Amino acid sequence: MSRILLDTHLLLWALSEPRKLPAEARRQIDEAEVFVSAASIWEVSIKAAIGKLAADSSQLLAEIEPAGFRLLPVTGHHAAAVAHLPTYHNDPFDRMLVAQAKTEPLLLLTNDSALPAYGDCVKLVVAQTRRR
């Protein structure tokens, strides 16, 4: 069984807008052991508090386990691994997700086109567009 880490956008899509996920990504998520980083909950908390995101981090946290996902804590090993990443991306939350993917190891599914530069531990997922 594959092991996947969802980035924050894909987590939000998976829980509230699953139709945005392409069929292949939904299949991968359904067939894998799926992890959600505590860093994603932290990111949602911060962005909601400053008005950049309309989401409730407590509700999001409560939805993780019922969705069949596992919460991945941020460890000292993850934090130290960030120091070894090239600076392809400056966002600290995304850098933590990459470090966790490399450390665990997990496949990070993301919609951020800058992150695949970090190698095979990252897979780009583009939002499903509605057909007319």
C-alpha positions in Angstrom: 0.0 0.0 0.0 1.3 3.4 -0.9 1.7 6.2 1.7 0.6 9.7 0.7 0.9 13.1 2.4 -1.8 15.6 1.3 -0.8 19.2 1.1 -3.1 21.7 2.6 -5.0 22.5 -0.6 -5.6 18.9 -1.4 -6.7 18.2 2.1 -9.3 20.9 1.9 -10.5 19.7 -1.5 -10.6 16.0 -0.4 -12.8 17.0 2.6 -15.0 19.7 1.2 -14.7 19.8 -2.6 -13.7 16.3 -3.8 -14.9 17.0 -7.3 -11.9 19.3 -7.7 -9.6 16.2 -7.4 -8.9 14.5 -10.7 -10.0 10.8 -10.9 -6.4 9.6 -10.7 -5.8 11.6 -7.5 -9.1 10.3 -5.9 -8.1 6.7 -6.8 -4.6 7.2 -5.3 -6.1 8.6 -2.1 -8.7 5.8 -1.9 -6.1 3.1 -2.3 -3.4 4.6 0.0 -2.5 5.1 3.6 -3.1 8.9 3.7 -1.4 11.3 6.1 -2.2 14.9 7.0 0.5 17.0 8.5 0.0 19.0 11.7 1.7 21.7 9.8 -1.4 21.9 7.5 -3.7 22.4 10.5 -1.3 25.1 11.7 -1.3 26.8 8.3 -5.1 26.8 8.1 -5.3 28.2 11.7 -2.9 31.1 10.7 -4.5 31.9 7.4 -8.0 31.8 8.8 -7.0 34.1 11.7 -5.7 36.7 9.3 -8.6 36.4 6.9 -6.8 34.7 4.0 -8.8 31.5 4.2 -12.4 30.7 5.2 -11.9 27.5 7.1 -12.2 26.3 10.7 -9.0 24.5 11.8 -10.8 22.7 14.7 -13.4 21.3 12.4 -10.8 20.4 9.8 -8.9 18.5 12.6 -12.1 16.7 13.6 -12.7 15.5 10.0 -9.3 13.9 9.5 -9.8 10.6 11.2 -13.4 10.0 10.0 -12.1 10.5 6.5 -9.7 7.7 7.0 -6.7 9.9 7.2 -3.9 9.9 9.8 -2.5 12.9 11.5 1.3 13.2 11.1 2.9 15.3 13.9 5.8 17.6 13.2 8.9 16.1 14.8 12.4 17.4 15.4 13.7 15.2 12.6 11.2 16.8 10.2 12.2 20.3 11.4 15.9 19.5 11.0 15.4 18.1 7.5 14.1 21.5 6.3 17.7 22.8 6.6 18.8 20.3 3.9 16.2 21.4 1.3 17.2 23.6 -1.6 15.3 26.9 -1.7 13.1 26.1 -4.6 10.2 27.3 -2.5 10.1 29.8 0.4 6.8 29.0 2.1 7.7 27.4 5.5 4.6 25.2 5.5 5.3 23.7 2.1 8.9 23.2 3.0 7.9 21.3 6.1 5.6 19.1 4.0 8.5 18.3 1.6 10.8 17.6 4.6 8.1 15.2 6.1 7.7 13.5 2.7 11.4 12.9 2.4 11.9 11.9 6.0 9.0 9.4 6.4 9.1 8.6 3.3 5.7 9.6 1.8 4.5 10.8 -1.6 3.4 14.4 -1.2 0.4 15.2 -3.4 0.2 19.0 -4.1 -1.3 21.5 -6.5 1.7 23.8 -6.0 3.7 23.7 -9.3 6.9 24.8 -7.5 7.2 21.7 -5.3 7.9 19.0 -7.9 11.4 20.5 -8.1 12.1 18.7 -4.9 12.0 15.3 -6.7 10.2 12.0 -6.8 8.7 12.5 -3.3 6.3 15.1 -4.8 3.5 14.7 -7.3 1.6 17.6 -8.9 -2.2 17.4 -8.9 -4.1 19.9 -11.0 -7.7 20.8 -10.0 -10.4 19.2 -12.0 -12.1 21.7 -14.1 -15.8 21.5 -14.8 -16.8 20.5 -18.3 -19.7 22.2 -19.9 
